[in-house]
Amino acid sequence: MDSNVLCSLHSEKLKLFCLDDHQLVCLVCRDSRKHTNHKFCPIDEAVTDFKILQKDKDKEELKTALKPLQEKLKIFEDCKLNWSPTADHIQIQAQHTEQQIKEVFEKLHQFLRDEEAVRINALREEKKQKCQMMKEKIENLSRDISSLSDTIRALEEEMRAEDILFLQNYEATVKRAQCTLQHPEELSGELIHVAKHLANLKFRVWEKMQDAVQYTPVTLDPNTTHPKVIVSNDLTSERSQRSSPESETVCSLHSEKLNVFCLDDKEPVCVVCQTSRKHTDHKFCPTDQAVTDCKEELQTELKLIQKKLENIKDCKLNWSRTAEHIKIQAQHTERQIKEEFEKLHQFLRDEEAVRINALREEEEQKSQMMKEKIEKLSRDISSLSDTIRVIEEEMRAEGISLLQNYKATVKRAQCTLQHPEELSGALIHVAKYLANLKFRVWEKMQDAVQYSNILYLFIFCVCVC
């Protein structure tokens, strides 16, 4: 024991140990007011008593104070060990949740791609059918035009024939002039049914996503106005075989000149035929007068046929335009379908980005929070480790040195560090991002796909055939 240690207040040798204040004192300190009614013992006895106490664990104050510190250090170390994997798990959670979000949105994108393909295929099929239908109608018109043109040409040739020959073929010519071709029927439903493809498209796609909603679509017809177009029946006129021109102008029965025309049988006859029983009570006129009258009659019929021919040609022209318009309609409608689906895809991309950004923001915040908590734990562990090490060193000290630092060591052993708080809400809130994700996106999509009750009329006007 070092006997040269002096009191810092009185410069006297430290010979006593205050059992109340747990510190070395000199004789002057013993009599001071600070130690009034305190108990003292010689230093040798105090050291001996303290060493005896060290051997009895239940009574060792320092060891008793040291044990909670060691237990708390163990708690902090275990907590750090658990929190570190939690920090790693947050990153794994975020990655997994982001992947699931992307998979859900990819399914929605695939649904849209499938729906878009179905609608475009339906549009192209309608275009194919209606183009084929218009092609057949126009081909029928072309045949009617050819037939009428042949009839007109034959009539014009007959009208240029010699008078007697003209009168001989007059009855057949008049019969041929009676055109049986009907006016082309009106076009109905030939244009692309644009409304069927575009009307409330986003809303209908949105509704189909739900699968459980029954919906009765309202048809919006873009071709509701009556197109001023007529179509043809599939009729072709029969062209009679034209007889060989007669070179003779005399009666084949009586070899007399054909100089009169029977108005009842519509044929030139001679004067002998005129008196025969075949022509009893028939009316006659001179052939030159008959030629004039018959040509006027044929000319009237010819004008009617020519007018019908012009009408059919106009109709063919308009139908050809309609056929081209069907192609333009289909192209425009397909582009609009793609634009509408692109808007839905963009909505999904935006929604996906919002959710993934929110997830990444939460991951960043919670990773930062865990980093700060673990850093604080590390500092607390370091502090506890230092305290335990100092106390253990003090407990290995001898004699006066142990007694001098005993009070400060006991005070230091009184750790004020609180137990680490329970982790609450540290993990990623996965349910917030994934629970009913498709349904919530579908529900939010409703704002972007408002249903319209307005009837849009797309009018395509063509001329009357």
Disulfide bonds with the S-S distance in Angstrom:
Cys315-Cys465 1.94
